[in-house]
Amino acid sequence: MERRGFLVSAAATAFIASPVWGQEVHLRRFYLESMFGQLHGHEAAPTVRISKKTPLLCFHHTPRSASLFTSFLTLMGTDRISLAFDTPGYGASDGPDGRTDVETYAEAMAMGLDRMGYGANGRGPVDVLGFLTGATIACELALSRPDLVRRIVFVHALVMSKEGRLALKEEIETRVRQDWERLGNEFYVKRLADALAANAPDQMVEEVVAEFVDSTIPGRDYLKGGMTALSYPAMERFALIKQPTLFLVLDEERADVASNGVEVVPGAKLIRLQGLNRHSFHNKPEALVYHVRTFLDSEV
């Protein structure tokens, strides 16, 4: 397995001025030792760290990478440390051979936070945000390592019954398997062509290509993260969450399912974001930042 440096290595750094606060933000990428090799992360933080606000860690959906959050982190990073890890096997993070489970993904994320000194015996907990696949990882991290998680924001979390999620998993896997059998390697071309044809009005072509490139990194089984999430007993596990929780429902497919979580997590809050979708992390991050920051900074 390839090693990409030492315990924490800066892969890229930059300084930009925030349009929100006028505060200069330091951006960097780094690697942490992990159970699979190395875990890749992004960080945005104010250059003058006078704030004592709890850091935020974001988990992306698959087959994307943490680069999805670049614009979002830049704005969140004006007043707190804001992080995002590539899920093992996606982006620049080393991953397992074959499929694993959500519990293992969460363990890898916990190891990364431990390496950074967070937890009850260190720098304290972080707040977490999970989008789709990332929502199941955030849930499991909050349950398995409550010392690491203070508050949770779920973005379009699919909290489905066992029958519903397994039926969706079977539908998706069957369709992809049939496409591979019919098209072979031409399936890559079809995926890119389909993505370009379905390009949303608020999505730049460069973003479509970036999503496609991300999806090629895991190889043939590029949907393994999403299928792992659909194997996770979300209805049962989400019901055990004790931390203050906010559900953000995007203007996306299965918005009805994405609102189920508020009925499952005790005391959870729900906000429906009309006109915002998965592209809004990149194209309209200020709207998402407003709701996330308001919740994280509120008295609970």
C-alpha positions in Angstrom: 0.0 0.0 0.0 1.4 3.4 -1.0 2.6 5.7 1.8 2.3 9.4 1.1 4.5 11.0 3.7 4.6 11.2 7.5 2.1 11.5 10.3 0.8 15.0 9.3 2.1 16.4 6.0 0.9 19.6 4.4 0.1 18.7 0.7 -1.0 22.2 -0.3 -1.5 25.5 1.5 -3.1 28.8 0.5 -4.3 32.1 2.1 -7.6 33.7 0.9 -9.6 36.6 2.2 -13.2 35.7 3.3 -16.0 37.7 1.6 -18.1 37.2 4.8 -16.0 38.3 7.7 -13.0 39.9 6.0 -10.9 37.4 7.9 -8.0 35.8 6.1 -8.4 32.0 5.9 -5.6 29.5 5.8 -6.3 26.5 3.6 -4.2 23.3 3.7 -4.4 19.6 2.8 -2.7 17.0 5.0 -2.3 13.2 5.6 -2.8 11.2 8.8 -1.8 7.7 9.5 -4.8 5.4 9.3 -5.7 1.7 9.5 -5.6 1.5 5.7 -2.5 3.5 5.1 -3.1 7.2 5.1 -6.2 9.4 5.5 -6.4 12.6 3.5 -7.9 15.8 4.8 -8.7 19.4 4.1 -8.6 22.2 6.6 -9.7 25.8 6.6 -9.0 28.0 9.6 -8.8 31.7 10.4 -5.2 32.9 10.4 -5.8 34.7 13.6 -7.3 32.0 15.9 -9.0 34.1 18.5 -12.2 32.1 18.4 -12.7 29.2 20.7 -15.6 27.7 18.7 -15.8 24.0 18.3 -14.1 22.7 15.1 -16.3 21.3 12.4 -15.6 18.0 10.5 -17.4 17.2 7.3 -18.0 13.8 5.6 -18.8 13.7 1.9 -21.1 11.5 -0.1 -19.6 8.8 -2.3 -18.3 8.5 -4.9 -17.2 12.1 -4.4 -14.3 13.4 -2.3 -13.8 16.0 0.4 -13.1 18.5 -2.4 -16.9 18.9 -2.6 -16.6 21.1 0.6 -13.8 23.4 -0.5 -16.0 26.5 -0.9 -18.1 25.6 2.1 -15.1 25.1 4.3 -13.6 28.4 3.2 -16.6 30.3 4.6 -16.9 28.1 7.7 -13.2 28.6 8.4 -13.5 32.3 9.0 -14.3 31.7 12.7 -13.4 28.1 13.5 -11.2 25.2 12.3 -13.2 23.5 9.6 -12.1 20.0 8.3 -13.1 17.4 5.8 -11.7 13.9 5.4 -11.8 11.8 2.3 -13.6 8.6 3.0 -11.2 5.6 2.9 -10.9 4.4 -0.7 -12.1 7.7 -2.1 -10.3 10.9 -3.0 -6.7 10.7 -1.8 -7.4 8.4 1.2 -6.1 4.8 1.1 -8.9 2.3 1.5 -9.7 -1.3 2.1 -9.4 -4.1 -0.5 -13.1 -4.6 -1.4 -16.1 -3.5 0.6 -16.2 -2.8 4.3 -18.9 -1.4 6.6 -19.9 1.9 8.1 -18.5 1.0 11.4 -15.1 0.6 9.9 -15.3 3.9 8.1 -16.3 5.6 11.4 -13.4 3.9 13.1 -11.0 5.3 10.5 -12.4 8.8 11.0 -12.0 8.4 14.8 -8.4 7.4 14.4 -7.8 10.5 12.3 -9.3 12.7 15.0 -7.3 10.9 17.7 -4.2 11.6 15.6 -5.0 15.2 15.6 -5.4 15.3 19.4 -9.2 15.6 19.7 -11.2 13.7 22.3 -11.9 13.8 26.0 -8.2 13.6 27.0 -7.1 16.2 24.4 -8.6 19.1 22.5 -12.2 18.1 23.2 -14.9 17.1 20.7 -15.7 18.4 17.2 -19.0 19.1 15.5 -19.7 16.8 12.5 -21.6 17.3 9.3 -22.5 14.3 7.1 -24.0 14.4 3.6 -25.7 11.2 2.3 -23.1 8.4 2.7 -21.3 10.8 5.1 -24.4 11.0 7.3 -24.2 7.3 8.2 -20.5 7.8 9.0 -21.3 10.8 11.2 -24.0 8.8 13.0 -21.8 5.9 13.7 -18.9 8.1 14.9 -21.3 9.9 17.3 -22.5 6.6 18.7 -19.2 4.7 18.9 -17.1 7.7 20.1 -19.3 10.2 21.8 -16.2 11.8 23.3 -15.4 13.0 19.8 -18.8 14.5 18.8 -20.5 17.5 20.3 -23.3 18.3 17.8 -24.4 16.8 14.4 -25.7 18.2 11.2 -27.1 15.7 8.7 -27.5 16.9 5.2 -30.0 14.9 3.1 -29.6 11.8 5.4 -31.6 8.8 4.1 -33.1 7.3 7.2 -35.0 4.4 5.6 -36.7 1.2 6.7 -34.7 -2.0 6.2 -37.1 -3.0 3.3 -36.7 0.4 1.6 -33.0 0.7 1.8 -32.3 -2.9 0.7 -34.7 -2.5 -2.2 -32.9 0.7 -3.3 -29.6 -1.0 -2.9 -30.7 -4.0 -5.1 -32.1 -1.6 -7.7 -28.9 0.4 -8.1 -26.5 -2.6 -8.0 -28.6 -4.4 -10.6 -28.6 -1.5 -12.9 -24.9 -0.9 -12.6 -24.1 -4.6 -13.0 -26.1 -4.8 -16.2 -24.5 -1.7 -17.6 -21.0 -3.2 -17.0 -22.0 -6.5 -18.6 -23.5 -4.7 -21.6 -20.9 -2.0 -22.1 -17.6 -3.1 -20.5 -15.1 -0.3 -20.3 -17.4 1.9 -22.4 -19.4 2.2 -19.2 -16.9 4.9 -18.2 -17.7 6.9 -21.3 -21.5 6.5 -20.8 -21.2 7.7 -17.2 -19.4 10.9 -18.2 -21.8 11.4 -21.2 -24.9 10.9 -18.9 -23.5 13.3 -16.3 -22.8 16.0 -18.9 -26.3 15.5 -20.5 -27.9 15.9 -17.1 -25.8 18.9 -16.2 -27.9 21.1 -13.8 -28.2 24.9 -14.7 -26.4 25.8 -11.5 -23.5 23.3 -12.1 -20.4 24.2 -14.0 -19.1 21.7 -16.6 -15.8 21.6 -14.6 -17.7 20.4 -11.6 -19.3 17.7 -13.6 -15.9 16.5 -14.8 -14.5 16.7 -11.2 -17.4 14.5 -10.0 -16.7 12.0 -12.7 -12.9 11.9 -12.0 -13.7 11.3 -8.3 -15.9 8.4 -9.3 -13.1 6.7 -11.2 -10.7 6.6 -8.2 -12.4 3.7 -6.4 -12.3 1.6 -9.6 -15.0 -0.7 -10.9 -16.9 -0.8 -7.6 -17.2 2.9 -7.4 -20.6 2.8 -5.6 -19.3 0.6 -2.7 -19.5 3.5 -0.3 -23.1 4.3 -1.1 -24.0 0.6 -1.0 -22.3 0.3 2.4 -24.5 3.2 3.6 -27.6 1.4 2.4 -26.6 -1.7 4.3 -26.4 0.3 7.5 -29.4 0.0 9.9 -30.0 3.7 9.9 -33.5 3.7 11.4 -32.3 1.8 14.4 -28.9 3.5 14.8 -30.1 7.1 14.4 -32.6 6.5 17.2 -29.8 6.1 19.6 -28.2 9.5 19.0 -28.0 11.7 22.1 -26.2 14.8 20.7 -28.1 17.9 19.6 -28.9 17.3 15.9 -30.1 19.2 12.9 -31.4 17.7 9.7 -31.0 19.8 6.5 -33.2 18.6 3.6 -32.1 19.6 0.2 -34.2 20.2 -2.9 -33.2 16.8 -4.2 -34.5 13.4 -5.1 -35.9 11.5 -2.0 -36.5 14.7 0.0 -39.4 12.9 1.7 -37.0 10.2 3.0 -34.4 12.7 4.0 -36.9 14.3 6.4 -37.6 11.0 8.2 -34.7 11.4 10.6 -36.3 14.2 12.6 -39.0 11.6 13.7 -36.3 9.2 14.8 -33.7 11.3 16.6 -35.0 12.6 19.9 -35.2 16.4 19.9 -33.8 16.9 16.4 -34.5 20.0 14.4 -35.4 20.0 10.7 -34.9 22.7 8.0 -36.0 22.2 4.4 -33.8 24.2 2.0 -35.9 25.0 -1.1 -33.7 25.8 -4.1 -30.6 24.3 -2.6 -29.1 21.0 -3.8 -25.8 19.1 -3.6 -24.2 21.6 -6.0 -24.9 24.3 -3.4 -21.9 23.3 -1.3 -19.8 24.7 -4.2 -22.1 27.3 -5.9 -24.2 28.7 -2.9 -22.1 27.8 0.2 -23.2 30.9 2.1 -26.7 29.7 2.4 -25.6 26.3 3.9 -23.1 28.0 6.1 -25.7 30.3 7.5 -27.9 27.4 8.7 -25.0 25.3 9.9 -23.3 28.1 11.8 -26.6 29.3 13.4 -27.3 25.8 14.7 -23.7 25.1 15.9 -23.5 28.4 17.7 -27.0 28.4 19.3 -27.8 27.6 22.9 -29.3 24.1 23.1 
